[in-house]
């Protein structure tokens, strides 16, 4: 009755999870990251000003100003969030011009209105007065000749500024001439609203309508009224509108405006020959208000929409290919159980996707890789259970109808005994994913999220859905009469061979450690001789990926870039018609020079991806990467010490550290970049390596409890022999997925897949040839206490107490 009640609860849980997941998947669209749908991502860092310290409160105020500016730009579904105390992450979907976006949202936007007192030939020398332009119309207008653009100002122009706020700035209507300005009469804080409008009636084109609030309207009326008192041609009849120390408009007051009465109504208009985009940008700046503190762009990334669409297509194809390959393999090995596991894997994919969507997590390109990779990890729990069930079936058991073995008992025992290893191995992976989420930045955080969700979903899939399907199938008479169909009645070729001829690997444990030490020395020499090629995330700099309409010759492209004045640039081919250029941190103007140089040898090129990382942020990310790896090692050691004896934990962490160094050495010898995506792969290798080692150590612990007096090397060989089929079968499942990602996942995921493929291979080997020998050596040096080897359920007898030389 208890078993039926548990089965009923599992069935209800499975139906509820699958039903809710299906509903969420069909009704809620996925939230795609910028690297999948295209757009610009900018990380701004607030800077201290002489008046204000850039603390969290100032950053929050700056965030609200930026939000109003972005809303004014009309970007669909923008995202702005504070990261830490002084950083603001701005994501602008669909924006392909990072220069315009950065200049518009990052300007301080200090808007002031001044009376003009005189003209000058330069910043300091006064010159003869000249007639200022006069606009016609009901409100004050500026001239339409040579007006500045909202995004054209890259810094403060030549000019002087006195302590009282008066200044001398270039006249936008007369090149080479300056205007002497009185102290500010009012600031942009008094602006109530700003709107870009197109004047089709008078033909002035685009302009910005301003409206003032409260006392600012009165100040504007006084400013224009005082200016109207000056005679025609007097520069004092003009009013200057200054944005970030640059005169954007200096309109003259109409003759119809009476002296001392000014322009009433609290409104005016800024003209200046603006284009539509320039007018909208300026309106967004003015209405958004001034930033309380200056901001600096420390990271900038732009992805074209075609690149994101191709990444989605390639990742989906890799997921399907990996799932099909894994399905064929598990069905061939485990027969009916393999079919049921395939169904559970498909439902796992549904549950994982629904969880990502329901949580509102952003699906990024590395996140897609984590989603696909979790398919291979999801196989692990199924394989653990199936191999356990095979072992239990091979033991002497009860028979049904005098001939048939009981299929339910080994299946239930397999799920029960596999739970400990499943939980421990998945917790180690979750620790690595959690650290990745905590220390990674940008899209790589999505990898940590999807990997964590995938691990949790795999446990539900294997321990609930697969068990439910298997128990239902194993009760069918057709199945009970044909146990060979189930997949647990046969031990498999590998297990049969290991049973006939058990390996005696641990007799040569010091030899295996010597071989591993040699490989480790080779990897370290690669790091020392070749060095690690850190990506721009860790060094700072800029990488732009271009696509041409014709074949790109890397040598010709490199020569063109060097000729343009960039001898240190790294130019690489990224396919038949693609080229990437990596330079030190450069501005947009310098990048435009590189683009023009490339067009001379490749024809017209388009930017597919543009990543800019400031040197200070690169150094910080490099530090975070080291901290993340160190914490990963410490967290794994702590957890395994709590779950196992410290000697087991030390052996597992030793093997894991060796795996990390071997993968680093491989990338050093191959000259592949070490970037944030590689960090994601490395932390996954940490989780996978410990995952595999935990399964073998868990079996060794079980054997030591059952055979307290047996030789340690013999028990270690038995543990390896009993778990090797699981190790091989799980590794094959992961290899199918990673191979599909490497070949079908596109250039962005190739290095990621190579790192994980290397990690899976060396992780499988290090379990046998590093973790087990180190465990035996530590056990010999620090033997177990008696209670450590007592079998489960057996209480160690108390030691007789001695008193006055007699035993009592």
JOBELZI-V651334 format. One record per pair of residues at least 6 apart in sequence whose C-alpha atoms are under 7 Angstrom apart, sorted by the first residue. I is the first residue (numbers start at 1). J is the second residue. D is the distance in whole Angstrom. If there is no record, write none. Layout:
BEGIN
I;J;D / I;J;D
END
This chain:
BEGIN
7;468;7 / 10;464;6 / 10;468;7 / 11;468;7 / 14;464;7 / 14;465;6 / 18;351;7 / 21;350;6 / 21;351;5 / 21;354;5 / 22;350;7 / 24;354;6 / 24;358;7 / 25;354;5 / 28;357;7 / 30;357;5 / 31;360;7 / 31;361;7 / 31;362;5 / 31;363;6 / 32;362;6 / 32;363;5 / 32;364;6 / 33;362;6 / 33;363;5 / 33;364;5 / 34;40;7 / 34;93;6 / 34;303;7 / 35;303;6 / 35;308;6 / 35;364;6 / 35;365;6 / 36;308;4 / 36;309;6 / 36;311;7 / 36;312;7 / 36;364;6 / 36;365;6 / 37;305;5 / 37;308;5 / 37;309;7 / 38;93;6 / 38;94;6 / 38;303;5 / 38;304;5 / 38;305;4 / 38;308;6 / 39;92;6 / 39;93;4 / 39;94;4 / 39;95;5 / 39;96;6 / 39;302;6 / 39;303;6 / 39;304;7 / 40;91;6 / 40;92;5 / 40;93;6 / 40;95;6 / 40;96;6 / 40;98;6 / 40;301;6 / 40;302;4 / 40;303;7 / 41;90;6 / 41;91;4 / 41;92;6 / 41;300;6 / 41;301;5 / 41;302;6 / 42;89;6 / 42;90;5 / 42;91;6 / 42;297;7 / 42;299;6 / 42;300;4 / 42;301;6 / 43;87;7 / 43;88;6 / 43;89;5 / 43;90;6 / 43;297;6 / 43;298;6 / 43;299;5 / 43;300;6 / 44;87;6 / 44;88;5 / 44;89;6 / 44;295;6 / 44;296;5 / 44;297;4 / 44;298;6 / 45;86;6 / 45;87;4 / 45;88;6 / 45;295;5 / 45;296;5 / 45;297;6 / 45;298;7 / 46;54;6 / 46;59;6 / 46;86;5 / 46;87;6 / 46;293;6 / 46;294;6 / 46;295;4 / 46;296;6 / 47;54;6 / 47;293;6 / 47;294;5 / 47;295;6 / 48;54;5 / 48;293;7 / 49;293;6 / 49;294;7 / 52;293;7 / 54;86;7 / 54;293;6 / 55;85;6 / 55;86;6 / 56;85;5 / 56;86;6 / 58;292;7 / 58;293;7 / 59;86;6 / 61;292;7 / 62;291;5 / 62;292;6 / 63;88;7 / 65;288;5 / 65;289;6 / 65;291;6 / 66;105;6 / 66;288;7 / 67;80;7 / 68;288;5 / 69;105;6 / 69;284;5 / 69;285;6 / 69;288;5 / 70;105;7 / 72;284;5 / 73;280;7 / 73;281;6 / 73;284;6 / 75;92;7 / 76;93;7 / 77;93;7 / 78;91;6 / 78;92;5 / 78;93;6 / 79;90;6 / 79;91;5 / 79;92;7 / 80;88;7 / 80;89;6 / 80;90;5 / 80;91;6 / 81;88;6 / 81;89;5 / 81;90;7 / 82;88;4 / 82;89;6 / 83;89;7 / 96;302;7 / 96;304;7 / 98;302;7 / 99;588;6 / 100;151;6 / 103;151;6 / 104;151;6 / 104;281;6 / 104;285;7 / 106;295;6 / 108;244;7 / 108;290;6 / 108;291;5 / 108;294;6 / 109;243;6 / 109;244;6 / 109;285;6 / 109;286;7 / 109;289;7 / 109;290;5 / 109;291;7 / 110;188;7 / 110;243;6 / 110;244;5 / 110;290;5 / 111;187;6 / 111;188;5 / 111;242;6 / 111;243;5 / 111;244;7 / 112;184;6 / 112;186;6 / 112;187;4 / 112;188;6 / 112;241;6 / 112;242;5 / 112;243;7 / 113;184;6 / 113;185;6 / 113;186;6 / 113;187;6 / 113;240;6 / 113;241;5 / 113;242;6 / 114;181;6 / 114;182;6 / 114;183;6 / 114;184;5 / 114;185;6 / 114;239;6 / 114;240;5 / 114;241;6 / 115;181;6 / 115;182;5 / 115;223;7 / 115;236;7 / 115;238;7 / 115;239;5 / 115;240;6 / 116;179;7 / 116;180;6 / 116;181;5 / 116;182;6 / 116;235;6 / 116;236;5 / 116;238;6 / 116;239;6 / 116;240;6 / 117;180;6 / 117;181;6 / 117;182;6 / 117;235;7 / 117;236;5 / 118;129;6 / 118;179;6 / 118;180;5 / 118;235;6 / 118;236;6 / 119;126;7 / 119;127;6 / 119;128;7 / 119;129;6 / 119;178;6 / 119;179;4 / 119;180;6 / 119;235;7 / 120;126;4 / 120;127;4 / 120;128;7 / 120;177;6 / 120;178;5 / 120;179;6 / 120;180;7 / 121;127;5 / 121;176;7 / 121;177;5 / 121;178;6 / 122;177;6 / 122;178;6 / 123;158;7 / 123;159;5 / 123;160;6 / 123;168;6 / 123;169;7 / 123;178;6 / 129;235;7 / 130;233;6 / 130;234;7 / 130;235;6 / 131;233;4 / 131;234;6 / 131;235;6 / 132;233;6 / 132;234;7 / 132;235;5 / 132;238;7 / 132;252;6 / 133;143;6 / 133;251;7 / 133;252;6 / 134;251;6 / 134;252;4 / 134;253;6 / 134;254;6 / 135;141;5 / 135;142;6 / 135;143;7 / 135;251;7 / 135;252;6 / 135;254;6 / 136;254;6 / 139;268;6 / 139;269;7 / 140;251;6 / 140;252;7 / 140;253;6 / 140;254;7 / 140;268;6 / 140;269;6 / 141;251;5 / 141;252;7 / 141;269;6 / 141;270;6 / 141;271;6 / 142;249;5 / 142;250;5 / 142;251;4 / 142;252;7 / 142;270;6 / 142;271;5 / 142;272;6 / 143;251;6 / 143;271;7 / 143;272;6 / 144;271;6 / 144;272;5 / 144;273;5 / 145;173;6 / 145;272;7 / 145;273;6 / 146;172;6 / 146;173;6 / 146;272;7 / 146;273;7 / 147;172;6 / 147;248;7 / 147;249;7 / 147;272;4 / 147;273;6 / 148;248;6 / 148;272;7 / 149;274;6 / 149;278;6 / 150;278;5 / 150;281;6 / 150;282;5 / 151;278;7 / 156;244;7 / 156;245;6 / 156;246;7 / 157;246;7 / 158;169;7 / 159;168;5 / 159;169;5 / 160;167;5 / 160;168;5 / 161;167;4 / 161;168;7 / 164;183;6 / 165;183;5 / 165;184;7 / 166;181;5 / 166;182;5 / 166;183;4 / 167;180;6 / 167;181;5 / 167;182;7 / 168;178;6 / 168;179;6 / 168;180;5 / 168;181;6 / 169;178;5 / 169;179;6 / 169;180;7 / 169;246;7 / 169;247;7 / 170;177;6 / 170;178;4 / 170;179;6 / 171;177;6 / 171;178;5 / 171;179;6 / 171;247;7 / 172;247;7 / 172;248;7 / 185;219;7 / 185;223;7 / 186;216;7 / 186;219;7 / 188;286;7 / 188;289;7 / 189;289;7 / 190;212;6 / 190;213;6 / 190;216;5 / 191;210;7 / 191;211;6 / 191;212;5 / 191;213;6 / 192;211;5 / 192;212;5 / 192;213;5 / 193;210;6 / 193;211;5 / 193;287;6 / 194;208;6 / 194;209;6 / 194;210;5 / 194;211;7 / 194;283;5 / 194;286;6 / 194;287;5 / 195;208;5 / 195;209;5 / 195;210;7 / 195;283;5 / 196;206;7 / 196;207;6 / 196;208;5 / 196;209;6 / 196;279;5 / 196;280;5 / 196;283;6 / 197;206;6 / 197;207;6 / 197;208;6 / 197;209;7 / 198;205;5 / 198;206;4 / 198;207;6 / 199;205;5 / 199;206;6 / 205;273;7 / 206;273;7 / 206;274;6 / 206;275;6 / 206;276;6 / 206;279;6 / 207;269;7 / 207;270;6 / 207;271;5 / 207;274;7 / 207;279;6 / 208;269;6 / 208;270;5 / 208;271;7 / 208;279;6 / 208;283;6 / 209;268;6 / 209;269;5 / 209;270;6 / 210;267;5 / 210;268;5 / 210;269;6 / 211;266;6 / 211;267;4 / 211;268;7 / 212;266;5 / 212;267;6 / 213;266;7 / 217;266;4 / 220;266;7 / 221;261;7 / 221;262;4 / 221;263;5 / 221;264;6 / 222;260;7 / 222;261;7 / 222;262;6 / 223;262;7 / 224;253;7 / 224;262;5 / 224;263;6 / 225;258;7 / 225;259;5 / 225;260;4 / 225;261;5 / 225;262;3 / 225;263;7 / 226;259;6 / 226;260;5 / 227;236;6 / 227;237;5 / 227;238;6 / 227;253;7 / 228;237;6 / 228;253;6 / 228;257;6 / 228;258;6 / 228;259;5 / 228;262;7 / 229;259;5 / 229;260;7 / 230;236;6 / 230;237;5 / 231;237;7 / 237;252;6 / 237;253;6 / 238;250;6 / 238;251;6 / 238;252;4 / 238;253;6 / 239;250;5 / 239;251;6 / 239;252;6 / 240;247;6 / 240;249;6 / 240;250;4 / 240;251;7 / 241;247;6 / 241;248;6 / 241;249;5 / 241;250;6 / 242;248;6 / 249;270;6 / 249;271;7 / 249;272;6 / 257;263;7 / 298;613;6 / 298;614;5 / 298;617;6 / 299;612;5 / 299;613;4 / 299;614;6 / 300;611;6 / 300;612;5 / 300;613;6 / 301;610;5 / 301;611;4 / 301;612;6 / 302;609;5 / 302;610;5 / 302;611;6 / 303;608;6 / 303;609;4 / 303;610;7 / 304;608;5 / 304;609;6 / 307;608;6 / 311;746;7 / 314;744;6 / 314;745;5 / 314;746;6 / 315;368;7 / 315;745;5 / 317;744;7 / 318;740;5 / 318;741;5 / 318;744;5 / 318;745;6 / 319;372;5 / 321;740;6 / 322;736;5 / 322;737;4 / 322;740;6 / 325;736;6 / 326;733;5 / 326;736;6 / 327;342;6 / 330;338;5 / 331;338;4 / 331;339;6 / 334;487;4 / 335;485;6 / 335;486;6 / 335;487;5 / 336;485;6 / 336;486;5 / 336;487;6 / 337;470;7 / 337;486;6 / 337;487;6 / 340;466;6 / 340;469;7 / 340;470;7 / 341;382;7 / 341;466;6 / 344;461;6 / 344;462;7 / 344;465;6 / 344;466;6 / 345;461;7 / 348;457;6 / 348;458;6 / 348;461;6 / 351;457;6 / 352;453;6 / 352;454;6 / 352;457;6 / 356;450;7 / 362;446;6 / 363;446;6 / 364;443;5 / 364;446;6 / 366;443;7 / 366;444;6 / 366;446;6 / 366;447;5 / 367;444;7 / 367;446;5 / 367;447;4 / 367;450;6 / 370;447;5 / 370;450;6 / 370;451;5 / 371;450;6 / 371;451;6 / 371;454;6 / 373;737;6 / 373;738;7 / 374;451;6 / 374;454;5 / 374;455;7 / 376;733;5 / 376;734;4 / 376;737;6 / 377;734;7 / 378;455;7 / 378;458;5 / 379;730;6 / 379;733;7 / 380;730;5 / 381;422;6 / 381;462;6 / 382;462;6 / 383;726;6 / 383;730;7 / 384;418;6 / 384;726;6 / 385;414;5 / 385;415;5 / 385;418;5 / 386;414;7 / 386;488;7 / 387;726;6 / 388;414;5 / 388;418;7 / 389;410;5 / 389;411;5 / 389;413;7 / 389;414;4 / 389;488;6 / 390;488;5 / 390;489;7 / 390;491;6 / 392;410;5 / 393;410;5 / 393;488;7 / 393;489;7 / 397;405;7 / 398;405;6 / 398;406;6 / 399;405;4 / 399;406;6 / 400;406;6 / 404;481;7 / 407;474;6 / 408;471;7 / 408;474;7 / 421;694;7 / 421;695;5 / 421;698;7 / 424;694;7 / 425;690;7 / 425;691;4 / 425;694;6 / 426;455;6 / 426;691;7 / 428;636;6 / 428;687;5 / 428;690;7 / 428;691;6 / 429;687;4 / 429;688;7 / 429;691;7 / 430;452;6 / 432;632;6 / 432;683;6 / 432;684;7 / 432;686;7 / 432;687;6 / 433;448;5 / 433;451;7 / 433;452;6 / 434;448;6 / 435;628;6 / 435;632;7 / 436;445;7 / 436;448;6 / 436;680;7 / 437;445;5 / 437;448;5 / 437;449;7 / 439;624;6 / 439;628;6 / 444;676;7 / 444;677;6 / 444;680;7 / 473;479;7 / 474;480;6 / 483;489;6 / 484;490;7 / 494;725;6 / 495;725;6 / 498;721;6 / 502;721;7 / 503;717;6 / 503;721;7 / 504;717;6 / 505;717;6 / 506;713;6 / 506;717;6 / 506;773;7 / 507;713;7 / 509;773;5 / 512;769;6 / 513;769;7 / 513;770;6 / 520;658;7 / 520;662;6 / 523;661;7 / 523;662;5 / 523;665;4 / 523;666;6 / 524;665;6 / 526;665;5 / 526;668;6 / 526;669;5 / 527;665;6 / 527;668;5 / 530;668;6 / 530;669;6 / 531;668;6 / 532;668;5 / 532;674;7 / 533;671;6 / 533;672;7 / 533;673;5 / 533;674;6 / 534;673;6 / 534;674;5 / 534;675;6 / 535;673;6 / 535;674;6 / 535;675;5 / 536;542;7 / 536;613;6 / 536;618;7 / 537;613;6 / 537;618;5 / 537;621;7 / 537;675;6 / 537;676;7 / 538;618;4 / 538;619;6 / 538;621;6 / 538;622;5 / 538;675;7 / 539;615;6 / 539;618;5 / 539;619;6 / 540;585;7 / 540;613;5 / 540;614;5 / 540;615;4 / 540;618;5 / 541;583;6 / 541;584;4 / 541;585;4 / 541;612;6 / 541;613;5 / 541;614;6 / 541;615;7 / 542;582;6 / 542;583;5 / 542;584;6 / 542;585;5 / 542;586;7 / 542;611;6 / 542;612;4 / 542;613;6 / 543;580;7 / 543;581;6 / 543;582;4 / 543;583;7 / 543;610;6 / 543;611;5 / 543;612;7 / 544;580;6 / 544;581;5 / 544;582;7 / 544;609;6 / 544;610;4 / 544;611;6 / 545;579;6 / 545;580;4 / 545;581;7 / 545;607;6 / 545;608;6 / 545;609;5 / 545;610;6 / 546;578;6 / 546;579;5 / 546;580;6 / 546;605;6 / 546;606;6 / 546;607;5 / 546;608;6 / 547;577;6 / 547;578;4 / 547;579;7 / 547;605;5 / 547;606;5 / 547;607;6 / 547;608;7 / 548;577;5 / 548;578;6 / 548;602;6 / 548;603;7 / 548;604;6 / 548;605;4 / 548;606;7 / 549;577;7 / 549;603;7 / 549;604;7 / 549;605;7 / 550;577;6 / 550;602;7 / 551;576;5 / 551;577;5 / 552;576;6 / 552;577;5 / 552;578;6 / 552;579;7 / 552;602;6 / 554;571;7 / 554;572;6 / 554;573;5 / 556;601;7 / 557;598;6 / 557;601;6 / 558;571;5 / 560;597;6 / 560;598;6 / 561;594;6 / 561;597;6 / 561;598;7 / 564;593;7 / 564;594;7 / 564;597;6 / 568;583;7 / 569;581;6 / 569;582;6 / 569;583;5 / 570;581;6 / 570;582;5 / 570;583;7 / 571;579;7 / 571;580;6 / 571;581;5 / 571;582;6 / 572;579;6 / 572;580;5 / 572;581;7 / 573;579;4 / 573;580;6 / 574;580;7 / 585;612;7 / 585;614;7 / 599;605;6 / 633;653;7 / 637;649;6 / 637;650;7 / 637;653;6 / 640;649;5 / 641;649;5 / 647;775;6 / 647;778;6 / 647;779;7 / 648;697;7 / 648;775;6 / 651;771;5 / 651;774;5 / 651;775;5 / 652;690;6 / 652;693;6 / 652;771;5 / 654;771;7 / 655;766;6 / 655;767;7 / 655;770;6 / 655;771;5 / 656;686;6 / 656;689;6 / 656;690;6 / 659;759;6 / 659;762;6 / 659;763;6 / 660;682;7 / 660;686;7 / 663;755;7 / 663;758;6 / 663;759;6 / 677;752;6 / 678;752;6 / 681;752;6 / 681;755;6 / 681;756;6 / 685;756;6 / 685;759;5 / 689;763;5 / 692;764;7 / 692;767;7 / 693;767;5 / 696;719;6 / 696;720;6 / 696;723;6 / 699;719;6 / 700;715;7 / 700;716;6 / 700;719;5 / 703;715;7 / 704;789;6 / 705;789;5 / 705;790;6 / 705;791;4 / 705;792;7 / 706;791;6 / 708;789;6 / 712;776;7 / 713;776;7 / 716;772;7 / 720;768;7 / 731;760;7 / 735;757;7 / 738;753;6 / 738;757;6 / 741;749;7 / 741;753;6 / 742;749;7 / 742;750;5 / 742;753;5 / 742;754;7 / 787;796;6 / 790;796;7 / 800;807;7 / 800;808;7 / 801;807;6 / 801;808;6 / 802;808;6
END
